[in-house]
Amino acid sequence: MDVILVKLLAAFLALSQVATRPEAIETTFDRDRDQARVVQILRDGCAHMRKAFDIESIDIDGLITTALDDPQAFTGEIKAFKGLDFKALPPLYRQFCKNEDVADSPADIGAVIAWYDKAVADLPDHNKLKGFRPAGTSTVLDRTGGRFAEVYEPDNRRVWVPLSEIPKHVQEAFVAAEDKRFHQHKGIDERGLIRAMVGNLARPGRPQGGSTITQQVVKNLLVGDDLTYERKIREVIVAARVEQILSKDEILELYLNTIFLGRGSWGIELAARSWFGKPASELTLAEGAALAGLTKGPSYYSPDRHPGRAQERLSYVLGRMQEDGLITPAEASAARAAGVTWAPYERLTRTSGFHVLDHIAREARGLPGVSPLTAASSTVKSTIHPDLQKATEAALQEGLFRYEASTGRSQFAGPELNLA
C-alpha cells in the first residue's frame, strides 16, 4: 500500500476516534485481531463527518475526478499530498464512506495499524497543562525607575495575564479569527477540517490547516510544530484529552498567553505593550482585532514590514466578528474608521551590567518565597546607574588592557592601517 495512503488512513483513524469516542481513544491496536474493528471505526468516522457537515452538498466524486485528471497539479503543490496515488481514492471512499464491499481494496489495514501504533506511542502527558504557567519576563528597573533590562528564557518573552483581565471583545476577536466554533467543539472542528481538505483539493497552493485553538495550544506546549502526519495525529488525540480536563476559559487563557504575536512578544499582554504601548486590559476593539490578525503570520502580516497586509487582516477579523454576530455592522464600521496606531518598535538593548543581572538573579533565588525571575513576571528595583555602570566597565577594560600590555602578559596585533 502507498505510504501516503497509509499515513492518511492512520490520521483518519485518529480523527474518527476523536470525533466519535473522545473519552475512549485507543492508541494501540493488534495488527491481526483488530482489523475489522479499525474498519468499523473508519466507517463510523466518515458517517460522523457526513452528519457534522453536509458533505453531500460537496461534489467529492468530482473533486477526486479532477485530481485524477491532473494529479501533478496537486502532488506538486501540496506537500501533504506529494506522492499520493489518487487512483486509490475512489475505492477507499466507497469502502469507508459508502460502506461498500470493494474487491481488491487498496487499503492495507494491517499496515495502517502498525504505522498508527508507532506514531502515537509515548504521547505527552496532557495533564501537564492543568494549572500550567509558562516562563515569564521580569523587568529590572534602574535607580531612576527606568527599564534597564528584561530577564526571560528563550522564546518566553511574555507576561502572564488572567483571562478576566482581557476584554471580552479581544477574546472574541481571537476566537473569530482562529476558531469560530471554539465553544462548541470538543478539541477538533470537523467542519473546519473538511472545509480545509476540500479547499486544498479545489485550490492547490498553500495548504489550509483547520486547527482549533485547543490544537494550537497542544502544538505549542506539548507536541511541537514539525510538519508531519505523526505530529498531526498526536496533536488531535492530545487535544481531545485536554478538552476533558480543562474548561474552555482555561484553554483560551493558555492560548492568549502563549501565542506568538511578533516583535519578540509571546502572549497578549506583552504584545499589547509592544504594538500599542498599553496593557491588554485597555485594548480597543480595533486593536484587539489587529492583534488577532497577526496570529496567522506575525511576519507576513507585520505592520512594520507590510502595513497594507496588516490593514487587510484587521478588516478581515472585524468582518468575521460581524458574521458571527459578535459585533454589529455599526461597531465594525466604527472600528474600521477608527483604525489603529502602531507604536514604534523600541527594543531594549544593553552593552553593560550583565554581571549585575546575574547577581540580582542569585539574590532572588536566595530570598524565601521569591520565585526565579524567569518563573514569573516580576518587577525588580535596583540601584544601578546605567551611564555610570557603562563608563565604569569601559574604564575597567581599558585599565586591564593597559596593565597586561605594560607587563608583557599580552601582545596586540592590529591592522597596519585603519581607514577610519
PyMOL commands that set and color helices and strands:
alter all, ss='L'
color gray80, all
select helices_A, chain A and resi 3-20+22-24+35-52+55-57+60-69+71-75+79-81+86-97+109-119+126-129+163-165+168-178+190-202+213-223+229-245+248-258+268-276+280-282+285-294+307-323+329-338+354-366+386-406
alter helices_A, ss='H'
color red, helices_A
select strands_A, chain A and resi 138-141+147-151+379-381
alter strands_A, ss='S'
color yellow, strands_A
deselect
rebuild
show_as cartoon
